[in-house]
Amino acid sequence: MEAARRWALALARGSVPVGLGLLLWAAVGAGEQRRRETLKALPEVNAELLAQRRRQNELVMAALREAAETQENVARRPVPWRK
């Protein structure tokens, strides 16, 4: 009889962390879905802003490409520099 009680107590102690983990997982999952819906509805996500970001990324990549291809330290150039 004592062995059965010990097994039941061990099972209960083991199932509590698993149950809490499942509850937390469900709570985080619901929050993630709400976050995605909120991000889709942001006013900043429009074609004009995305085009500006794309152009900015192209300029950054071009500067990085130039820095990789040259032997000079492009960080030491005077401020108003052009390609």
All heavy atoms as an XYZ file, in Angstrom:
653
protein
N       0.818     -1.190      0.000
C       0.000      0.000      0.000
C       0.868      1.263      0.000
O       0.544      2.231     -0.664
C      -0.901     -0.038      1.231
C      -1.977      0.969      1.208
S      -3.115      0.590     -0.121
C      -4.393      1.666      0.261
N       1.923      1.209      0.773
C       2.840      2.352      0.845
C       3.508      2.611     -0.505
O       3.701      3.761     -0.896
C       3.894      2.091      1.930
C       4.877      3.232      2.128
C       4.234      4.494      2.654
O       3.213      4.412      3.358
O       4.740      5.582      2.336
N       3.837      1.545     -1.222
C       4.465      1.697     -2.536
C       3.512      2.377     -3.516
O       3.926      3.215     -4.335
C       4.910      0.338     -3.066
N       2.251      2.049     -3.442
C       1.260      2.671     -4.332
C       1.130      4.161     -4.042
O       1.018      4.981     -4.967
C      -0.087      1.971     -4.172
N       1.172      4.524     -2.769
C       1.109      5.952     -2.412
C       2.345      6.690     -2.912
O       2.250      7.818     -3.403
C       1.005      6.104     -0.898
C      -0.372      5.905     -0.383
C      -0.465      6.333      1.062
N      -1.647      5.723      1.641
C      -1.740      5.277      2.854
N      -0.707      5.359      3.664
N      -2.852      4.749      3.282
N       3.496      6.056     -2.777
C       4.739      6.702     -3.235
C       4.714      6.901     -4.749
O       5.140      7.942     -5.256
C       5.949      5.868     -2.815
C       6.166      5.923     -1.306
C       7.324      5.070     -0.873
N       8.558      5.617     -1.406
C       9.720      4.975     -1.381
N       9.804      3.770     -0.857
N      10.792      5.540     -1.872
N       4.210      5.884     -5.476
C       4.107      6.019     -6.922
C       3.118      7.113     -7.305
O       3.369      7.907     -8.225
C       3.675      4.688     -7.546
C       4.835      3.783     -7.836
C       5.254      2.736     -7.097
C       5.725      3.897     -8.940
N       6.352      2.167     -7.666
C       6.665      2.869     -8.816
C       5.836      4.758    -10.023
C       7.694      2.673     -9.712
C       6.859      4.558    -10.928
C       7.776      3.533    -10.763
N       2.009      7.185     -6.630
C       1.008      8.214     -6.923
C       1.567      9.607     -6.634
O       1.369     10.549     -7.415
C      -0.257      7.968     -6.099
N       2.303      9.735     -5.535
C       2.906     11.027     -5.197
C       3.976     11.413     -6.221
O       4.041     12.567     -6.658
C       3.502     10.956     -3.785
C       4.058     12.262     -3.227
C       2.959     13.315     -3.162
C       4.660     12.028     -1.855
N       4.787     10.448     -6.628
C       5.818     10.722     -7.633
C       5.182     11.111     -8.967
O       5.657     12.026     -9.654
C       6.718      9.503     -7.799
N       4.108     10.438     -9.328
C       3.409     10.766    -10.565
C       2.817     12.169    -10.508
O       2.898     12.937    -11.472
C       2.317      9.733    -10.828
C       1.583      9.863    -12.155
C       2.538      9.698    -13.311
C       0.468      8.837    -12.229
N       2.246     12.522     -9.375
C       1.674     13.861     -9.215
C       2.767     14.922     -9.279
O       2.608     15.956     -9.929
C       0.924     13.953     -7.890
N       3.887     14.676     -8.607
C       4.992     15.640     -8.641
C       5.591     15.774    -10.039
O       6.068     16.830    -10.415
C       6.075     15.224     -7.653
C       5.698     15.460     -6.236
C       6.826     15.074     -5.322
N       6.462     15.316     -3.929
C       7.109     14.823     -2.909
N       8.165     14.045     -3.093
N       6.711     15.091     -1.681
N       5.572     14.727    -10.800
C       6.099     14.788    -12.167
C       5.140     15.436    -13.140
O       5.557     16.059    -14.117
N       3.848     15.290    -12.887
C       2.876     15.832    -13.834
C       2.648     17.332    -13.655
O       2.213     18.001    -14.592
C       1.553     15.083    -13.715
O       0.995     15.300    -12.438
N       2.948     17.870    -12.492
C       2.746     19.308    -12.264
C       3.621     20.150    -13.193
O       3.114     21.060    -13.863
C       2.961     19.663    -10.772
C       3.043     21.162    -10.573
C       1.846     19.083     -9.930
N       4.932     19.915    -13.310
C       5.731     20.718    -14.241
C       5.305     20.536    -15.701
O       5.318     21.491    -16.478
C       7.155     20.215    -14.042
C       7.161     19.517    -12.750
C       5.781     19.029    -12.522
N       4.906     19.330    -16.057
C       4.446     19.099    -17.427
C       3.173     19.890    -17.690
O       3.021     20.525    -18.740
C       4.237     17.590    -17.675
C       3.592     17.343    -19.024
C       5.555     16.840    -17.563
N       2.252     19.884    -16.759
C       1.008     20.648    -16.910
C       1.267     22.143    -17.000
O       0.674     22.830    -17.836
N       2.155     22.645    -16.162
C       2.499     24.071    -16.223
C       3.160     24.420    -17.553
O       2.891     25.477    -18.137
C       3.420     24.441    -15.060
C       2.764     24.509    -13.684
C       3.827     24.757    -12.612
C       1.725     25.602    -13.652
N       4.009     23.537    -18.024
C       4.655     23.774    -19.319
C       3.645     23.833    -20.449
O       3.745     24.684    -21.340
N       2.675     22.947    -20.426
C       1.638     22.966    -21.459
C       0.795     24.235    -21.393
O       0.445     24.819    -22.427
C       0.739     21.737    -21.320
C       1.369     20.417    -21.779
C       0.460     19.246    -21.419
C       1.627     20.445    -23.265
N       0.478     24.682    -20.186
C      -0.285     25.929    -20.050
C       0.503     27.124    -20.575
O      -0.044     27.982    -21.270
C      -0.667     26.152    -18.589
C      -1.785     25.269    -18.042
C      -1.942     25.490    -16.547
C      -3.079     25.576    -18.769
N       1.782     27.195    -20.236
C       2.613     28.292    -20.730
C       2.747     28.242    -22.250
O       2.726     29.276    -22.917
C       3.989     28.244    -20.070
C       4.035     28.662    -18.611
C       5.417     28.410    -18.032
C       3.658     30.127    -18.468
N       2.896     27.036    -22.787
C       3.018     26.883    -24.232
C       1.750     27.378    -24.929
O       1.816     28.069    -25.949
C       3.289     25.420    -24.563
C       3.451     25.149    -26.018
C       4.462     25.545    -26.824
C       2.536     24.425    -26.841
N       4.246     25.102    -28.096
C       3.075     24.412    -28.131
C       1.331     23.782    -26.595
C       2.436     23.779    -29.187
C       0.703     23.148    -27.649
C       1.256     23.157    -28.923
N       0.600     27.055    -24.382
C      -0.668     27.507    -24.965
C      -0.801     29.028    -24.872
O      -1.250     29.681    -25.818
C      -1.839     26.827    -24.258
N      -0.371     29.601    -23.749
C      -0.460     31.060    -23.582
C       0.462     31.775    -24.557
O       0.086     32.781    -25.173
C      -0.120     31.436    -22.145
N       1.669     31.281    -24.731
C       2.620     31.914    -25.652
C       2.145     31.756    -27.093
O       2.260     32.674    -27.897
C       4.034     31.319    -25.460
C       4.973     31.747    -26.565
C       4.586     31.735    -24.116
N       1.597     30.619    -27.420
C       1.088     30.396    -28.776
C      -0.031     31.353    -29.132
O      -0.081     31.873    -30.246
N      -0.929     31.595    -28.211
C      -2.026     32.537    -28.473
C      -1.487     33.956    -28.626
O      -1.951     34.715    -29.478
C      -3.040     32.471    -27.339
N      -0.516     34.327    -27.829
C       0.079     35.657    -27.940
C       0.816     35.846    -29.247
O       0.811     36.931    -29.830
N       1.456     34.801    -29.737
C       2.172     34.880    -31.010
C       1.205     35.118    -32.160
O       1.493     35.907    -33.056
C       2.952     33.575    -31.235
C       3.733     33.545    -32.515
C       4.915     34.472    -32.537
O       5.338     34.921    -31.457
O       5.401     34.775    -33.636
N       0.080     34.479    -32.150
C      -0.920     34.675    -33.202
C      -1.441     36.114    -33.187
O      -1.567     36.742    -34.233
C      -2.085     33.690    -33.018
C      -3.125     33.779    -34.107
C      -2.564     33.355    -35.456
O      -1.620     32.583    -35.533
N      -3.141     33.880    -36.507
N      -1.708     36.645    -32.004
C      -2.163     38.044    -31.892
C      -1.086     38.999    -32.386
O      -1.379     39.994    -33.040
C      -2.521     38.362    -30.445
C      -3.985     38.161    -30.160
C      -4.371     38.664    -28.782
N      -4.315     37.520    -27.880
C      -3.567     37.428    -26.800
N      -2.822     38.440    -26.435
N      -3.570     36.352    -26.052
N       0.176     38.702    -32.082
C       1.285     39.563    -32.519
C       1.378     39.588    -34.036
O       1.568     40.642    -34.641
C       2.598     39.077    -31.917
C       3.774     39.993    -32.208
C       5.074     39.420    -31.702
N       5.487     38.256    -32.438
C       6.168     38.297    -33.592
N       6.469     39.439    -34.130
N       6.513     37.183    -34.194
N       1.219     38.441    -34.671
C       1.274     38.387    -36.134
C       0.137     39.180    -36.765
O       0.338     39.881    -37.763
C       1.221     36.942    -36.608
C       2.504     36.206    -36.377
C       2.437     34.817    -36.934
N       3.648     34.089    -36.598
C       3.846     32.829    -36.895
N       2.909     32.160    -37.527
N       4.958     32.235    -36.565
N      -1.054     39.073    -36.205
C      -2.188     39.828    -36.733
C      -1.967     41.325    -36.568
O      -2.297     42.109    -37.450
C      -3.472     39.395    -36.029
C      -3.915     37.992    -36.384
C      -5.075     37.509    -35.537
O      -5.593     38.303    -34.729
O      -5.453     36.340    -35.702
N      -1.391     41.723    -35.435
C      -1.112     43.142    -35.202
C      -0.074     43.653    -36.187
O      -0.207     44.762    -36.722
C      -0.613     43.343    -33.761
O      -1.579     42.834    -32.861
C      -0.375     44.809    -33.466
N       0.957     42.870    -36.450
C       1.988     43.300    -37.394
C       1.437     43.451    -38.803
O       1.845     44.342    -39.547
C       3.150     42.306    -37.389
C       4.067     42.363    -36.173
C       5.115     41.276    -36.251
C       4.729     43.716    -36.055
N       0.509     42.591    -39.188
C      -0.091     42.701    -40.515
C      -0.940     43.959    -40.640
O      -1.072     44.512    -41.730
C      -0.958     41.475    -40.804
C      -0.154     40.236    -41.090
C      -1.075     39.063    -41.356
C      -0.295     37.788    -41.554
N      -1.176     36.627    -41.754
N      -1.511     44.418    -39.539
C      -2.418     45.564    -39.575
C      -1.707     46.899    -39.354
O      -2.368     47.931    -39.325
C      -3.505     45.388    -38.525
N      -0.388     46.899    -39.197
C       0.316     48.155    -38.957
C       0.216     49.083    -40.165
O       0.305     48.637    -41.313
C       1.792     47.881    -38.664
C       2.104     47.342    -37.283
C       3.590     47.023    -37.167
C       1.717     48.314    -36.210
N       0.052     50.374    -39.941
C      -0.049     51.301    -41.069
C       1.273     51.485    -41.803
O       1.296     51.905    -42.945
C      -0.498     52.612    -40.411
C      -0.098     52.490    -39.000
C      -0.142     51.032    -38.664
N       2.400     51.142    -41.155
C       3.699     51.320    -41.805
C       3.930     50.310    -42.919
O       4.833     50.471    -43.725
C       4.831     51.189    -40.788
C       4.848     52.284    -39.761
C       4.454     51.755    -38.401
O       4.524     50.538    -38.178
O       4.079     52.567    -37.557
N       3.144     49.258    -42.962
C       3.348     48.226    -43.963
C       2.555     48.607    -45.209
O       1.462     48.136    -45.451
C       2.913     46.844    -43.429
C       3.209     45.767    -44.446
C       3.615     46.538    -42.134
N       3.157     49.500    -45.987
C       2.539     49.873    -47.251
C       3.604     49.821    -48.345
O       4.788     49.665    -48.077
C       1.874     51.255    -47.181
C       2.852     52.351    -46.798
O       4.034     52.250    -47.074
N       2.352     53.389    -46.158
N       3.187     49.958    -49.580
C       4.097     49.781    -50.711
C       5.198     50.836    -50.725
O       6.352     50.535    -51.037
C       3.309     49.822    -52.008
N       4.855     52.075    -50.384
C       5.848     53.154    -50.432
C       6.949     52.939    -49.403
O       8.137     53.066    -49.714
C       5.159     54.493    -50.183
C       6.109     55.679    -50.243
C       5.396     56.980    -49.941
O       4.165     57.046    -50.068
O       6.101     57.938    -49.576
N       6.579     52.600    -48.193
C       7.567     52.368    -47.148
C       8.432     51.151    -47.469
O       9.649     51.168    -47.262
C       6.888     52.184    -45.795
C       7.843     52.023    -44.618
C       8.635     53.302    -44.402
C       7.091     51.657    -43.373
N       7.820     50.114    -47.977
C       8.594     48.930    -48.348
C       9.582     49.239    -49.468
O      10.702     48.735    -49.475
C       7.660     47.793    -48.749
C       6.829     47.190    -47.614
C       5.882     46.131    -48.153
C       7.718     46.620    -46.535
N       9.184     50.086    -50.428
C      10.092     50.482    -51.505
C      11.259     51.291    -50.949
O      12.408     51.120    -51.370
C       9.332     51.289    -52.552
N      10.985     52.180    -49.989
C      12.067     52.949    -49.372
C      13.038     52.037    -48.623
O      14.255     52.203    -48.715
C      11.497     53.979    -48.401
C      10.787     55.126    -49.062
C      10.136     56.046    -48.042
O      10.111     55.761    -46.853
N       9.585     57.156    -48.525
N      12.505     51.096    -47.887
C      13.359     50.155    -47.161
C      14.193     49.312    -48.125
O      15.366     49.059    -47.896
C      12.517     49.237    -46.285
C      11.972     49.917    -45.071
C      11.206     48.936    -44.221
N      10.584     49.597    -43.089
C       9.680     49.038    -42.322
N       9.300     47.802    -42.549
N       9.159     49.700    -41.312
N      13.561     48.880    -49.204
C      14.273     48.084    -50.204
C      15.421     48.892    -50.812
O      16.534     48.392    -50.981
C      13.295     47.635    -51.283
C      13.822     46.526    -52.148
C      12.738     45.979    -53.081
N      11.676     45.337    -52.321
C      10.405     45.731    -52.309
N      10.027     46.776    -53.013
N       9.501     45.093    -51.602
N      15.161     50.161    -51.117
C      16.197     51.041    -51.704
C      17.326     51.248    -50.691
O      18.501     51.211    -51.058
C      15.569     52.386    -52.096
C      16.553     53.370    -52.634
C      17.097     52.933    -53.974
N      18.055     53.921    -54.438
C      19.167     53.627    -55.082
N      19.439     52.382    -55.392
N      19.985     54.569    -55.439
N      16.983     51.458    -49.432
C      17.991     51.634    -48.392
C      18.847     50.374    -48.258
O      20.069     50.459    -48.148
C      17.320     51.952    -47.047
C      18.274     52.147    -45.899
C      19.085     53.413    -46.016
O      18.679     54.362    -46.663
N      20.236     53.422    -45.397
N      18.219     49.227    -48.295
C      18.969     47.973    -48.219
C      19.886     47.798    -49.420
O      21.006     47.302    -49.293
C      18.017     46.782    -48.106
C      17.378     46.694    -46.747
O      17.865     47.271    -45.783
N      16.270     45.983    -46.672
N      19.424     48.208    -50.604
C      20.273     48.133    -51.794
C      21.494     49.032    -51.650
O      22.602     48.638    -52.018
C      19.473     48.539    -53.030
C      18.438     47.524    -53.454
C      17.537     48.040    -54.562
O      17.721     49.201    -55.008
O      16.646     47.291    -54.983
N      21.310     50.246    -51.116
C      22.434     51.151    -50.922
C      23.444     50.593    -49.917
O      24.658     50.670    -50.120
C      21.938     52.528    -50.469
C      21.154     53.329    -51.501
C      20.581     54.586    -50.870
C      22.048     53.685    -52.675
N      22.941     50.019    -48.837
C      23.820     49.435    -47.831
C      24.597     48.268    -48.421
O      25.812     48.140    -48.216
C      23.014     49.006    -46.583
C      23.850     48.147    -45.651
C      22.483     50.221    -45.860
N      23.909     47.422    -49.166
C      24.591     46.276    -49.779
C      25.623     46.725    -50.801
O      26.694     46.138    -50.919
C      23.580     45.333    -50.427
C      22.715     44.597    -49.426
S      23.648     43.695    -48.184
C      24.443     42.465    -49.183
N      25.332     47.789    -51.554
C      26.304     48.309    -52.514
C      27.538     48.848    -51.789
O      28.672     48.626    -52.233
C      25.668     49.405    -53.365
N      27.333     49.545    -50.683
C      28.467     50.055    -49.910
C      29.290     48.906    -49.335
O      30.530     48.950    -49.344
C      27.974     50.974    -48.794
N      28.626     47.880    -48.843
C      29.354     46.718    -48.317
C      30.111     45.993    -49.423
O      31.243     45.545    -49.226
C      28.387     45.756    -47.628
C      27.814     46.229    -46.302
C      26.755     45.258    -45.813
C      28.905     46.383    -45.267
N      29.492     45.883    -50.589
C      30.150     45.229    -51.719
C      31.403     46.008    -52.119
O      32.460     45.430    -52.357
C      29.186     45.128    -52.890
C      29.657     44.219    -53.997
C      28.612     44.055    -55.101
N      27.329     43.596    -54.584
C      26.216     44.333    -54.571
N      26.225     45.565    -55.034
N      25.096     43.842    -54.082
N      31.283     47.330    -52.177
C      32.437     48.159    -52.539
C      33.539     48.033    -51.496
O      34.717     47.940    -51.830
C      32.021     49.621    -52.669
C      33.181     50.525    -53.022
C      32.821     51.993    -52.964
O      31.649     52.317    -52.720
O      33.736     52.801    -53.147
N      33.159     48.034    -50.223
C      34.154     47.909    -49.159
C      34.856     46.561    -49.227
O      36.051     46.461    -48.929
C      33.483     48.083    -47.799
N      34.146     45.523    -49.635
C      34.758     44.203    -49.722
C      35.692     44.094    -50.914
O      36.673     43.350    -50.875
C      33.672     43.140    -49.822
N      35.405     44.843    -51.968
C      36.213     44.740    -53.184
C      37.451     45.620    -53.168
O      38.367     45.401    -53.946
C      35.355     45.097    -54.397
C      34.273     44.079    -54.678
C      33.303     44.520    -55.747
O      33.387     45.692    -56.179
O      32.459     43.695    -56.144
N      37.518     46.617    -52.317
C      38.654     47.530    -52.292
C      39.579     47.204    -51.127
O      39.182     46.577    -50.160
C      38.172     48.989    -52.192
O      39.307     49.842    -52.286
C      37.450     49.254    -50.897
N      40.829     47.650    -51.255
C      41.805     47.420    -50.198
C      41.881     48.590    -49.224
O      42.453     48.467    -48.159
C      43.201     47.176    -50.800
C      43.317     45.855    -51.524
C      43.134     44.680    -50.576
O      43.588     44.709    -49.447
N      42.461     43.648    -51.048
N      41.308     49.746    -49.618
C      41.369     50.895    -48.721
C      40.307     50.790    -47.623
O      39.311     50.087    -47.767
C      41.186     52.204    -49.487
C      39.772     52.472    -49.914
C      39.595     53.834    -50.519
O      39.791     54.825    -49.792
O      39.258     53.892    -51.707
N      40.519     51.501    -46.553
C      39.581     51.504    -45.439
C      38.498     52.532    -45.739
O      38.710     53.730    -45.596
C      40.323     51.835    -44.146
C      39.457     51.677    -42.932
O      38.261     51.486    -43.049
N      40.063     51.770    -41.767
N      37.341     52.071    -46.148
C      36.276     52.993    -46.538
C      35.702     53.731    -45.347
O      35.074     54.780    -45.504
C      35.156     52.263    -47.311
C      35.664     51.733    -48.626
C      34.556     51.169    -46.483
N      35.927     53.252    -44.143
C      35.438     53.953    -42.956
C      36.253     55.210    -42.697
O      35.794     56.116    -42.008
C      35.512     53.038    -41.746
N      37.441     55.291    -43.244
C      38.312     56.465    -43.055
C      38.148     57.521    -44.134
O      38.870     58.505    -44.158
C      39.773     56.024    -43.009
C      40.090     55.059    -41.910
C      40.210     55.784    -40.629
N      40.569     54.840    -39.567
C      40.784     55.197    -38.338
N      40.649     56.446    -38.011
N      41.092     54.305    -37.448
N      37.223     57.334    -45.052
C      37.017     58.325    -46.117
C      36.428     59.600    -45.538
O      35.752     59.578    -44.518
C      36.056     57.777    -47.155
C      36.637     56.725    -48.028
C      35.647     56.345    -49.088
N      36.201     55.320    -49.940
C      35.496     54.665    -50.842
N      34.219     54.923    -51.008
N      36.058     53.759    -51.588
N      36.638     60.733    -46.208
C      35.965     61.970    -45.772
C      34.443     61.802    -45.885
O      33.962     61.015    -46.696
C      36.461     63.031    -46.753
C      37.582     62.425    -47.514
C      37.543     60.952    -47.310
N      33.716     62.566    -45.109
C      32.272     62.369    -44.986
C      31.522     62.507    -46.303
O      30.765     61.615    -46.652
C      31.684     63.331    -43.923
C      30.177     63.247    -43.895
C      32.266     62.998    -42.580
N      31.655     63.566    -47.088
C      30.837     63.629    -48.313
C      31.488     62.819    -49.439
O      32.070     63.383    -50.359
C      30.776     65.112    -48.635
C      32.039     65.648    -48.065
C      32.362     64.798    -46.864
N      31.411     61.528    -49.412
C      32.010     60.724    -50.477
C      30.940     60.162    -51.383
O      29.812     59.970    -50.991
C      32.871     59.602    -49.905
C      32.151     58.597    -49.077
C      31.798     58.702    -47.786
C      31.670     57.327    -49.503
N      31.143     57.590    -47.354
C      31.049     56.721    -48.402
C      31.709     56.638    -50.712
C      30.480     55.467    -48.462
C      31.130     55.386    -50.773
C      30.527     54.818    -49.654
N      31.310     59.975    -52.595
C      30.395     59.420    -53.593
C      31.074     58.277    -54.292
O      32.268     58.181    -54.345
C      30.005     60.478    -54.619
C      29.221     61.601    -53.995
C      28.939     62.659    -55.049
N      28.381     63.814    -54.363
C      27.184     64.275    -54.594
N      26.427     63.723    -55.490
N      26.740     65.309    -53.935
N      30.264     57.462    -54.890
C      30.800     56.311    -55.613
C      31.385     56.735    -56.929
O      30.940     57.514    -57.642
C      29.708     55.276    -55.831
C      29.346     54.591    -54.580
C      28.412     53.481    -54.913
C      28.200     52.628    -53.690
N      27.425     51.477    -53.946
